[in-house]
Amino acid sequence: MQLRSLFQIEGINATDVAVLFHVSDKPALHRALPMLAEEEPALFDAFQNQHGTRIEATIRKRRFLASFVNTGARDYCFTGLFEVTGHQFRSMQDLDADPRRVELQRRFNDTSFVGLGESTGAKGRLVFDLALRAELSALIGRLFVAKPGGRAYARLAENLDCPVVEISRARRLVPPAPEWRDYIVTASEVRALPRDWAARLAEWRGIYLIVDQSDGARYVGSAYGAENLLGRWRAHVAREQGVTVELGSRDPAMFRFSILQRLDPDLAPDQVIAVEQNWKRRLDTIAWGLNRN
């Protein structure tokens, strides 16, 4: 079945629909788009309600926007059918001042519109008013399609060769939390963990590794008590005081977190610290890493 056939079933003319396969040149933001669509729709709206000049022209001619995001596999997942109810021109300064875009820049290093304007000469962009429609809403997070070839992320539905790959029984916009051995996240991802991922980290105490991706330097830490690993990792990206001088002098934006060993939730703090010290010796992070005081 083709995507346009689903529009036809709902009584929607494909010539009224622009299809967007959302991408971002910021890797952390690109990976976070499914989570934003599922759990933070206001931030997702701020991401998708403005585009470059060519895409603006396409959207202005269409009544509907069908939105898709990449969930880590090759296929794209449906995030909703939106009606374009209006638009307003906003300066680059106004766009940057929107609290939602401030949050996207803080958490994901999203592009500054003022900086973009300086490099392109653009004075501003149209911001579209997008209202989620009831049609096809039952397929949000369940409909997966194969993205057509080519680099363009905006397509006209009537010309689109876009087969439906799967309609799953349950919503799968956000993948399940990984097993602890596969839990590897960047600082920006720590700031924007899906609820289930954060809840799992808060349950786990253990020994973790931070790698500063700017030069490969490493730090071994331990987590126990309130919020366990989640609490410690969030403290690091918030530049918590009290860590070693070596770690505290670095930009946490470049940190990459992983779990070296998960520990019994009832293990006493002194026993956790003993395991931490063992890992420091094994990885030699006191003499040659960021555990130097």
C-alpha positions in Angstrom: 0.0 0.0 0.0 1.2 3.5 -0.8 1.0 6.4 1.7 -1.3 8.4 -0.6 -3.8 5.5 -0.4 -4.2 6.1 3.4 -5.0 9.7 2.6 -7.6 8.6 0.1 -9.2 6.3 2.7 -9.6 9.2 5.0 -11.1 11.4 2.3 -8.1 13.6 2.0 -6.9 14.6 -1.5 -3.2 13.9 -1.9 -2.8 17.2 -3.7 -3.6 19.0 -0.4 -0.8 17.3 1.5 2.9 18.1 1.9 4.9 15.3 3.4 7.9 16.1 5.6 10.6 13.6 6.5 12.2 15.5 9.3 16.0 15.7 9.6 18.4 17.8 11.6 22.1 18.5 11.0 22.5 18.3 14.7 22.9 14.6 15.5 21.6 14.8 19.1 18.5 16.7 17.9 17.9 14.3 15.1 18.0 11.4 17.5 15.7 13.2 19.9 12.9 14.1 17.4 10.9 11.0 18.0 11.0 11.6 21.8 10.0 15.3 21.3 7.1 14.2 19.1 5.9 11.7 21.7 6.6 13.5 25.0 7.2 17.2 24.3 4.9 18.3 21.4 5.5 22.0 22.1 9.2 21.6 21.3 8.4 19.5 18.3 6.1 22.2 17.0 8.9 24.7 17.4 11.1 22.5 15.3 8.7 21.8 12.5 6.7 25.1 12.2 9.4 27.0 10.2 11.5 26.0 7.2 13.7 27.5 4.5 12.3 29.5 1.6 11.7 26.6 -0.8 9.9 24.6 1.8 7.9 27.6 2.9 6.6 28.0 -0.6 5.5 24.3 -0.7 3.7 24.4 2.6 1.9 27.7 1.8 0.3 25.9 -1.2 -1.0 22.9 0.9 -3.7 22.6 3.4 -2.1 19.7 5.3 1.3 18.6 6.5 2.0 14.9 7.1 4.9 14.6 9.5 7.4 11.8 9.8 10.6 11.2 11.9 13.4 8.7 11.8 13.4 6.4 14.7 16.9 5.0 14.3 16.0 2.4 11.7 15.9 3.1 8.0 12.1 3.7 7.9 10.3 6.8 9.1 7.5 6.9 11.7 4.3 9.0 11.4 3.9 11.8 14.0 0.6 13.3 12.8 -1.4 15.0 10.1 -1.4 18.8 10.7 -3.6 21.4 9.2 -1.9 24.6 8.1 -4.3 27.2 9.6 -2.1 30.3 9.0 1.4 31.8 9.1 3.2 34.9 10.3 6.6 36.3 9.4 9.1 36.4 12.3 12.5 38.0 12.3 15.5 35.9 13.1 15.8 37.7 16.5 12.2 36.9 17.3 12.7 33.3 16.4 15.7 33.0 18.7 13.7 34.7 21.5 11.0 32.0 21.5 11.5 30.1 24.8 10.9 26.8 23.0 13.8 27.5 20.6 16.0 28.7 23.4 15.4 25.2 25.0 16.2 23.5 21.7 19.4 25.4 21.5 20.3 24.7 25.1 19.6 21.0 25.0 20.6 20.1 21.5 22.9 22.9 20.3 20.2 23.7 17.6 21.0 26.4 15.1 20.8 30.1 16.1 18.5 31.9 13.6 20.5 35.1 14.0 23.6 33.3 13.1 21.8 31.6 10.2 20.6 35.0 9.0 24.1 36.4 9.1 25.4 33.6 6.9 22.5 33.5 4.4 21.3 37.1 4.4 17.7 36.0 5.4 15.9 38.5 7.6 13.4 36.0 9.0 11.1 33.1 8.3 7.4 32.3 8.1 6.1 30.5 11.2 3.2 28.2 10.4 0.2 27.6 12.7 -0.1 23.8 12.7 -3.2 22.1 14.2 -3.1 18.3 14.7 -6.0 16.7 12.9 -8.1 13.7 14.0 -7.7 11.9 10.7 -5.0 9.2 10.9 -4.3 10.1 14.5 -4.7 6.4 15.5 -1.6 5.7 13.3 0.7 8.1 15.1 3.7 6.2 16.3 2.4 3.0 14.5 2.7 3.8 10.8 6.1 3.3 9.3 7.0 4.1 5.7 10.1 3.8 3.5 11.5 7.2 2.9 11.9 7.8 -0.9 15.2 8.3 -2.5 16.9 11.7 -2.8 18.0 14.2 -0.2 14.9 16.5 -0.1 12.9 16.1 3.1 9.7 17.8 1.8 7.7 16.0 -0.8 4.3 16.5 -2.6 2.1 13.6 -1.6 0.5 13.0 -5.1 4.0 12.5 -6.6 5.4 10.4 -3.8 6.3 6.7 -4.2 6.2 5.9 -0.5 5.2 2.4 0.5 3.8 1.6 3.9 6.3 -0.8 5.6 4.4 -1.6 8.8 1.5 -0.6 10.9 2.4 -1.8 14.4 0.0 -2.8 17.1 1.5 -0.4 19.7 3.1 3.0 19.4 6.8 2.9 18.8 7.9 6.4 18.4 10.3 6.1 21.3 12.3 2.9 21.4 12.5 1.0 24.7 15.3 1.8 27.1 18.4 -0.2 26.2 20.0 -2.8 28.5 22.5 -1.3 30.8 25.5 -2.5 28.8 24.1 -0.7 25.7 23.3 2.5 27.6 25.6 5.0 25.8 24.4 8.7 25.7 25.8 12.1 25.1 25.4 15.1 27.4 22.6 16.6 25.3 20.8 13.2 25.4 21.1 13.1 29.2 19.2 16.5 29.3 16.5 15.1 27.1 16.0 11.4 28.0 12.6 9.8 27.3 10.6 9.2 30.5 11.1 5.4 30.4 14.8 5.8 29.8 15.2 8.2 32.7 13.1 6.0 35.0 15.3 3.0 34.3 18.5 5.0 35.0 17.0 6.3 38.3 16.6 2.6 39.4 20.2 1.6 38.7 23.2 2.2 40.9 26.6 1.4 39.6 29.9 2.5 38.2 29.9 4.7 35.1 32.4 6.1 32.6 32.6 9.6 31.2 34.7 10.1 28.0 35.4 13.7 26.9 35.0 13.4 23.2 37.2 16.4 22.6 40.3 14.4 23.5 39.3 11.0 24.8 40.1 11.7 28.4 38.2 9.5 30.9 36.5 9.7 34.3 35.2 6.9 36.4 32.4 7.7 38.9 29.9 5.9 41.1 26.1 6.4 41.6 24.0 5.4 44.6 21.2 7.0 46.6 18.5 9.2 45.2 18.0 8.8 41.5 21.2 6.8 41.2 22.8 7.0 37.8 20.2 9.5 36.5 20.9 11.9 39.3 24.7 11.7 38.9 24.7 12.1 35.1 22.3 15.1 35.3 24.5 16.7 37.9 27.5 16.4 35.6 25.8 18.0 32.6 24.6 20.8 35.0 28.2 21.4 35.9 27.8 20.3 39.5 30.5 21.4 41.9 32.4 18.9 43.9 33.9 16.7 41.1 37.6 16.6 40.5 39.4 19.7 39.3 40.3 17.9 36.0 36.6 17.1 35.2 35.2 20.4 36.5 37.4 22.4 34.2 35.9 20.8 31.1 32.8 21.6 29.0 30.2 18.9 29.7 28.7 19.4 26.2 31.4 17.0 25.0 30.8 14.2 27.6 29.7 10.7 26.6 28.3 8.5 29.3 28.2 4.7 29.7 27.8 2.1 32.4 30.8 0.0 33.4 29.0 -2.1 36.0 25.5 -2.2 37.4 25.4 -2.9 41.1 22.9 -4.4 43.6 20.4 -1.7 44.6 20.9 -2.7 48.3 24.7 -2.5 48.1 26.1 -0.2 50.9 27.7 3.1 49.8 31.2 2.0 51.0 30.9 -1.2 49.0 29.9 0.9 45.9 32.9 3.2 46.4 35.2 0.1 46.7 34.1 -1.1 43.3 34.6 2.4 41.9 38.1 2.5 43.2 38.8 -0.9 41.6 37.6 0.4 38.2 39.8 3.5 38.6 42.8 1.3 39.1 41.9 -1.0 36.2 41.5 2.0 33.8 44.3 4.0 35.4 42.2 7.2 35.4 43.8 8.6 38.5 47.3 8.9 37.1 46.2 9.3 33.4 42.6 10.4 33.4 40.2 12.9 34.9 40.0 11.3 38.4 43.1 13.4 39.3 42.3 15.7 42.2 
